[in-house]
């Protein structure tokens, strides 16, 4: 079994992958996206270029979503994922954008 890494992509997907491969020596893992503005063709090309150059395999795309999130108990049950009715429609759109992006970079596993 390959051991992978979870890479939180904050600004530049290429630089995020490069930095993590250089620091850890791991060549596969998940990309975590919380910034919906990064779901675009330019970012997709950066991911694909980094994967080629650093021999990195993306095993899954963590698709975040917008809106307030509190991860601690018990608030997490009212703020996380698709549960809150007031953020559900926007978050479904966010996840669909993530699915589009995953397809663009050739990833079949979407995590949220």
N, C-alpha and C positions, 0 to 999 in steps of 0.2 A: 504494500500500500504506500502511496506517495503521501508525504506530509506536506501540507500547504500552509498558506498564510492568508489572513484577511487583511486587505489593503483598503484603508479608508481614503477615498479619493476626494480631496478638498478643492483643488483648483485645476491642476494639470495632470490628466491621467498618465501621460507618458512619464513625467517626472516621478509620479507616485510609484509606478511599477519599477522604474529604474532604481530608485532609492531603496525600495524594499528588497529587490533581487540582490543588489550590491551589499546591503547590510545583513541579510539573512542567508543568502545562497540558495533560497528556495525558489523553485521555478514553476510553481502552480499555486492557485488559490482563488479566493473570491475577491471581487471588487465590490466595495460598499459605497453606494452613491446616495447622498442625502440632498445634494444640490440639484434641483430639477433643471436648472439652466444648463447643466453639463450634458443633458440628453440631446445631443446635436451631432451632425455629421462630422464636424471638426474634432470633437472629442472621440468619436468612434474611430476616426482615422488615427488619432494619437494612440489609442489602445491597441489597434491592430499593428501599428509600427513598433510599439514597445514590445509586443508579444513576439514579433519576428526578430527584433534586434537582441532581445534578452532571453530568447527561448522560454517564454513564459506562457503557460496555459491557464486561461481563465476557466475555472470549474463551475462558477456560479456568479450571478449578479445579484447583490443585495440591493433591492429596490426600496429606498426610503420613501417617505411621503411628507407632505407639508403639514403645517399646523402644530399646535402645542402638544408636547409629549412630556409626561412625567413618568419616569421608569420605576419609581419607588411604590411600594405597597401602601395603601390600597388604591392610590390614584391611577396606577397603570391600567387598571381594569376599566377606567372611564376615559382614558386618553390615547391608548395605543391602538394602532392598526385601523381596521375598518369598523370597529365597535361604535365609536361616537357618531351618532346620527348627524350632528352638525358639520362634521368634516368628511363624512363618508363619500359624498359625490366627488369632491376635489381629490381625495386620496385614491379613488378608483381611477380618475384621470392620470394621477401621478404614476400609479402602477402600470397603467397601459402605456405611458411614455417609456417607463422602464422596460417593458416587454418589447417595445419597438427598438430601443437601444440594444437590448440583449441580442435581438435578431440581427441588428446591424453589425455587431462584433462577433457573430457566430456562436453565441452562447445559448444553450438549450435549457439551462436551469436558472429560474428566477426565484429569488428568496425574498420574503418580506415578513 
